[in-house]
Amino acid sequence: MSRAWSGVLLVACVACRSETDLGGDLPEYGLSKPPPIETPWREDRIVQVTVPVIDALFVVDNSCSMNVEQGLLASNFPEFLSWFQDSSLDYHIGVTATDMNDPALAGRLRVAQGVRWVQADTEEPEAVFSEMATLGTTGSGYERGLDATYAALDTLAYEDNLGFLRPDSGVHVTVVSDENDYYSEIGRDDFIAWMNGLRWNARMVTFSSIVGPVTGCPAVGSPGLEYLAVTDAVGGVTWPICSDDWVTVLDMLGFTAIGLTREFYLSRLPVVGTLSVSLDVGGVIQNNFVEGIDWTYAEERNSVTFVERVPEPFTTVILRYQVLSSLEHGGAADTTIGE
């Protein structure tokens, strides 16, 4: 047999042996019963942030029926102001009227004690705001709060109200009126589009309504349907103007204006019962928070909500939990801690 044929037969034998020889090396396969999947721990660290510059405008009805309500707004203003005092926030708080017929008003900020708005260095800010908010009751009965807001923050922003509205500030408007808006020229839909376009982030803009509710209430001329529709589209607080509780609504308005939140979202789904909540306040860890008393977990939103306490600005909320294994190893997209 020639040397060439001998080589061919050798290759054929080797190939044949690799398929039939049970004594050869077998490939490695996974175990038929793999060990349990580990459930890793995860820690989300979320900073309670707020917009450092805030411009808040109160648009107050100055028609003949508003004497009591103006007084209640002024006397309860400290509840609103308390959210800003002793903070690092740079804020402006101004007042204008719903009267667009009087050229001296018509969106112009109310001047009190020589200033057009309350800010951090304003002396006796409660007294200044009280004078601003007490507009009197001789104004037009054709309340046009939407036009007044637009004039104050747009038309007159570079004229009489120059300096009040700053670039990239949080913008928070509150209308206080016992009548519905009377055919503002800007129109509701255009107004909503304008407000929603004021800032790049929707959380930076709110429109709150202390007005007559849809169901009506005593001594109120008409429900503030136009204002309530704007609040629904833009976001903000709604409150019946006939309520005796002005402390709560001014407190809610202050909380809303500084942009804080009670709800914080987890980046992954947790194993039931493993979630714990703590706070890092200037490097000091506070971890004595009890589920059901201090905070609650909503499975449908995958979020933690503080029941009463609102974490202070720049506090870090720490959410520690075991990640649900099916999600961790099921190909779900990863999320950065703290987002």
VENNOR-V141829 format. One record per residue. N is the residue number from 1. PHI is phi in degrees with one decimal (999 if undefined). Layout:
n=N phi=PHI
n=N phi=PHI
//
This chain:
n=1 phi=999
n=2 phi=-73.5
n=3 phi=-64.4
n=4 phi=-66.9
n=5 phi=-65.0
n=6 phi=-60.5
n=7 phi=-66.5
n=8 phi=-64.0
n=9 phi=-64.5
n=10 phi=-64.4
n=11 phi=-63.3
n=12 phi=-62.0
n=13 phi=-65.7
n=14 phi=-62.6
n=15 phi=-62.2
n=16 phi=-63.8
n=17 phi=-65.6
n=18 phi=-64.3
n=19 phi=-94.8
n=20 phi=-114.1
n=21 phi=-79.9
n=22 phi=-71.9
n=23 phi=-88.7
n=24 phi=-74.9
n=25 phi=-71.1
n=26 phi=-93.4
n=27 phi=-66.4
n=28 phi=-87.7
n=29 phi=-119.4
n=30 phi=-66.7
n=31 phi=-67.3
n=32 phi=-67.1
n=33 phi=-129.4
n=34 phi=-66.9
n=35 phi=-67.8
n=36 phi=-60.2
n=37 phi=-71.3
n=38 phi=-68.4
n=39 phi=-108.4
n=40 phi=-72.9
n=41 phi=-90.1
n=42 phi=-134.6
n=43 phi=-130.3
n=44 phi=-91.9
n=45 phi=-117.8
n=46 phi=-120.5
n=47 phi=-86.6
n=48 phi=-74.1
n=49 phi=-109.8
n=50 phi=-145.0
n=51 phi=-70.8
n=52 phi=-70.9
n=53 phi=-120.1
n=54 phi=-132.5
n=55 phi=-119.6
n=56 phi=-114.8
n=57 phi=-120.0
n=58 phi=-101.8
n=59 phi=-107.2
n=60 phi=-112.1
n=61 phi=-65.1
n=62 phi=-117.6
n=63 phi=-83.1
n=64 phi=-67.8
n=65 phi=-100.9
n=66 phi=-109.1
n=67 phi=-62.2
n=68 phi=-64.4
n=69 phi=-65.5
n=70 phi=-62.1
n=71 phi=-65.0
n=72 phi=-67.2
n=73 phi=-61.7
n=74 phi=-65.4
n=75 phi=-72.6
n=76 phi=-100.7
n=77 phi=-56.5
n=78 phi=-54.6
n=79 phi=-62.6
n=80 phi=-68.6
n=81 phi=-65.5
n=82 phi=-60.4
n=83 phi=-70.5
n=84 phi=-100.4
n=85 phi=-65.8
n=86 phi=57.9
n=87 phi=-120.4
n=88 phi=-93.2
n=89 phi=-77.3
n=90 phi=-101.3
n=91 phi=-127.9
n=92 phi=-123.7
n=93 phi=-128.5
n=94 phi=-126.2
n=95 phi=-135.4
n=96 phi=-136.9
n=97 phi=-100.3
n=98 phi=-81.6
n=99 phi=-77.8
n=100 phi=-105.0
n=101 phi=-87.3
n=102 phi=-87.0
n=103 phi=-58.7
n=104 phi=-72.2
n=105 phi=-106.1
n=106 phi=43.4
n=107 phi=91.0
n=108 phi=-77.7
n=109 phi=-68.5
n=110 phi=-71.8
n=111 phi=-94.8
n=112 phi=-141.4
n=113 phi=50.5
n=114 phi=82.5
n=115 phi=-125.3
n=116 phi=-96.4
n=117 phi=-156.9
n=118 phi=-88.1
n=119 phi=-141.7
n=120 phi=-57.7
n=121 phi=-98.7
n=122 phi=-70.0
n=123 phi=-76.9
n=124 phi=47.0
n=125 phi=-61.1
n=126 phi=-63.1
n=127 phi=-68.5
n=128 phi=-65.4
n=129 phi=-65.1
n=130 phi=-58.1
n=131 phi=-67.4
n=132 phi=-65.2
n=133 phi=-75.4
n=134 phi=-85.2
n=135 phi=-80.2
n=136 phi=90.6
n=137 phi=-127.0
n=138 phi=-106.0
n=139 phi=-77.2
n=140 phi=-62.9
n=141 phi=-80.6
n=142 phi=-97.7
n=143 phi=-70.9
n=144 phi=-128.9
n=145 phi=-66.4
n=146 phi=-69.2
n=147 phi=-62.8
n=148 phi=-64.1
n=149 phi=-63.3
n=150 phi=-62.0
n=151 phi=-63.9
n=152 phi=-65.0
n=153 phi=-102.0
n=154 phi=-128.8
n=155 phi=-57.9
n=156 phi=-101.0
n=157 phi=-62.0
n=158 phi=-112.9
n=159 phi=-123.6
n=160 phi=-61.5
n=161 phi=-99.1
n=162 phi=-55.8
n=163 phi=99.1
n=164 phi=-70.9
n=165 phi=-90.3
n=166 phi=-102.7
n=167 phi=-61.4
n=168 phi=65.8
n=169 phi=-80.2
n=170 phi=-73.7
n=171 phi=-115.1
n=172 phi=-133.3
n=173 phi=-108.6
n=174 phi=-129.1
n=175 phi=-96.1
n=176 phi=-122.4
n=177 phi=-155.8
n=178 phi=-98.7
n=179 phi=-131.7
n=180 phi=-73.3
n=181 phi=-62.9
n=182 phi=-100.4
n=183 phi=51.2
n=184 phi=-58.7
n=185 phi=-63.1
n=186 phi=-67.2
n=187 phi=80.5
n=188 phi=-61.6
n=189 phi=-64.3
n=190 phi=-65.6
n=191 phi=-64.3
n=192 phi=-60.2
n=193 phi=-61.7
n=194 phi=-64.7
n=195 phi=-64.2
n=196 phi=-67.2
n=197 phi=-98.1
n=198 phi=-66.2
n=199 phi=-135.9
n=200 phi=-72.7
n=201 phi=-116.0
n=202 phi=-60.6
n=203 phi=-68.6
n=204 phi=-83.9
n=205 phi=-131.0
n=206 phi=-136.6
n=207 phi=-135.0
n=208 phi=-104.3
n=209 phi=-129.1
n=210 phi=-101.2
n=211 phi=-143.5
n=212 phi=-66.7
n=213 phi=-73.0
n=214 phi=-59.5
n=215 phi=-76.3
n=216 phi=81.2
n=217 phi=-158.9
n=218 phi=-58.0
n=219 phi=62.9
n=220 phi=-113.3
n=221 phi=-60.7
n=222 phi=-159.1
n=223 phi=-61.6
n=224 phi=-85.2
n=225 phi=-61.8
n=226 phi=-64.5
n=227 phi=-65.7
n=228 phi=-63.7
n=229 phi=-65.5
n=230 phi=-67.1
n=231 phi=-59.0
n=232 phi=-62.9
n=233 phi=-84.6
n=234 phi=-98.4
n=235 phi=105.6
n=236 phi=153.1
n=237 phi=-101.8
n=238 phi=-116.0
n=239 phi=-153.7
n=240 phi=-70.7
n=241 phi=-68.4
n=242 phi=-84.5
n=243 phi=-70.1
n=244 phi=-84.1
n=245 phi=-94.3
n=246 phi=-91.3
n=247 phi=-62.4
n=248 phi=-63.4
n=249 phi=-69.0
n=250 phi=-67.8
n=251 phi=-66.0
n=252 phi=-64.1
n=253 phi=-65.6
n=254 phi=-65.0
n=255 phi=-60.0
n=256 phi=-66.4
n=257 phi=-65.9
n=258 phi=-84.1
n=259 phi=76.0
n=260 phi=-81.9
n=261 phi=-139.1
n=262 phi=-98.1
n=263 phi=-108.0
n=264 phi=-132.6
n=265 phi=-96.5
n=266 phi=-79.5
n=267 phi=-85.4
n=268 phi=-136.7
n=269 phi=-80.4
n=270 phi=-93.5
n=271 phi=-72.8
n=272 phi=-56.0
n=273 phi=90.9
n=274 phi=-101.2
n=275 phi=-75.7
n=276 phi=-129.5
n=277 phi=-125.9
n=278 phi=-144.8
n=279 phi=-125.8
n=280 phi=-108.4
n=281 phi=-106.9
n=282 phi=60.1
n=283 phi=91.8
n=284 phi=-99.6
n=285 phi=-86.7
n=286 phi=-113.4
n=287 phi=-131.7
n=288 phi=-96.3
n=289 phi=-105.1
n=290 phi=-107.7
n=291 phi=-65.1
n=292 phi=89.7
n=293 phi=-112.6
n=294 phi=-95.2
n=295 phi=-151.9
n=296 phi=-130.8
n=297 phi=-112.1
n=298 phi=-106.9
n=299 phi=-63.5
n=300 phi=-68.2
n=301 phi=-107.8
n=302 phi=50.1
n=303 phi=-141.3
n=304 phi=-107.4
n=305 phi=-122.5
n=306 phi=-74.5
n=307 phi=-73.4
n=308 phi=-119.2
n=309 phi=-70.2
n=310 phi=-110.1
n=311 phi=-55.5
n=312 phi=-65.5
n=313 phi=-54.5
n=314 phi=71.8
n=315 phi=-73.9
n=316 phi=-97.8
n=317 phi=-89.2
n=318 phi=-110.1
n=319 phi=-113.4
n=320 phi=-115.0
n=321 phi=-165.3
n=322 phi=-85.5
n=323 phi=-79.1
n=324 phi=-60.8
n=325 phi=-59.1
n=326 phi=-61.8
n=327 phi=-81.4
n=328 phi=-60.5
n=329 phi=-110.8
n=330 phi=-101.8
n=331 phi=86.8
n=332 phi=-68.7
n=333 phi=-66.4
n=334 phi=-78.6
n=335 phi=-129.1
n=336 phi=-70.7
n=337 phi=-60.1
n=338 phi=95.9
n=339 phi=-78.8
//
